[in-house]
Amino acid sequence: MLSSLASIATLMLSTLLMMAGFGLMGYMLPIRSLNEGWSTFIISVIATGYTFGFTVSCVVTPIFVRRVGHVRVFGALITLLTVSILLCALVVEWWAWMIFRGLSGFAIAGAYLLIESWLNERVTNDNRGALFSVYMVTCLVGSIGGQYIVPLGDVNGPELFMICALIFSLAMFPVALSTAKSPAPIAEARFDLKRLYRRSPIAFFGSLLSGALSGTWGSLGGVYSQTIQMNTTQGATLLAAFLAGGAISQVPIGRLSDRIDRRLVMIGCGLFGVCACIAMTLFNADNATAIYVAGFFVGTVLYPVYSLNVAHANDLAEPDEYVTLSSAIMILYGMGTVTGPIMAGSLMQWFGPNALILFLATAFALYSGYAAWRISRRPDTAADKTDFQAVALPMQGTEGASPLNDFDR
């Protein structure tokens, strides 16, 4: 085990630094946007630039890798990340930030793909779970650590932007200086939405809803914390509570879904999410601890629903369809991350910050209700289930092995 960890040490160090910069950037920019006087709708539009760039990169990056190799592409992507955050400090206009966020989304998606491609070639069936657990913890620690840098500086000045750029730049060093052999070329993404719908309608619609859930909170969670009058430290703690809840619950929920009809677990997750969201709306910044607890419980079901969609689709798929269906799920998830924040941002502008949490509750209710309806339409036909795997959300990269891994299998 120690030799396996040593083989990925430099990769994990690059991941830690990249996720620290990502956490800092993802929390700092919404706060600065509020301080610039931009509406929640405008902030949600800026966020769509990131999700659009991320989705495009998942298709385009493998082409670059096949042409020039992993290390060169990784270096270019880290440079793009650095440039994107510095540009945000230089040109403080919402339309420019939407473009810059698109650049960062493109870069971070490609970097995830490359890191996880490297990791996949370092693991075996015997150590896969342990090494991906190390990867999950590394991403989680880096992201949370980056968020807690925000209270140490002033988001209205250039210093935090420069620190973020420095962290991104440092993430290049471990990989660039590593003597480890580069992995095999990445296969091109293929997706078939019609086939996914035929195989698993609930995975089809569930992917849209899970994208709306995680994309909305990921884009507007920092805005929510500020508009309910939390300070930056409290806001960072709330975001960390969501991530911690998702990291802790992935495997228990997955193991339960291996034993019973996964759709029953989907119903349970949806109903639990509704209750947790409603509880969260009952408190304000004066009851910060209660909001942290409620947020933790929302996170326990907000992030795992994506993994449930992937697992259910794979249960009903032929072995040669795994890559195609996983890619289709990722595309639908990306659509949800684009539309969800725009709708929630508009509602927040009209009805206040709790509209964000009620939007999440509505999405959870739709997820649960559709799963219940599908049970009435078709019995559980997955006699031989695939083993559940904790899957990182494509736009988050903090809960485990991402669906980009499927491009390598």
Buried (B, 14 or more C-beta within 10 A) or exposed (E): EEEBBEBBEBBBBBBBBBBBBBBBBBBBBBBBBBEBEBBBBBBBBBBBBBBBBBBBBBBBBBEBBEEEEBBBBBBBBBBBBBBBBBBBBEEEEBEBBBBBBBBBBBBBBBBBBBBBBBBBEBBEEEBBBEBBBBBBBBBBBBBBBBBBBBBEBEBEEEEBBBBBBBBBBBBBBBBBEBEBEBBEBBBEBEBBBEBBBEBBBBBBBBBBBBBBBBBBBBBBBBBBBBBBEBEBBBBBBBBBBBBBBBBBBBBEBBEBBBEEBBBBBBBBBBBBBBBBBEBBBEBBBEEBEBBBBBBBBBBBBBBBBBBBBBBBBBBBBEEEBBBBBBBBBBBBBBBBBBBBBBBBBBBBBEEEBBBBBBBBBBBBBBBBEBBBEBBEEEEEEBEEBBEBBBBBBBBBBBBBBBBBBBBBE
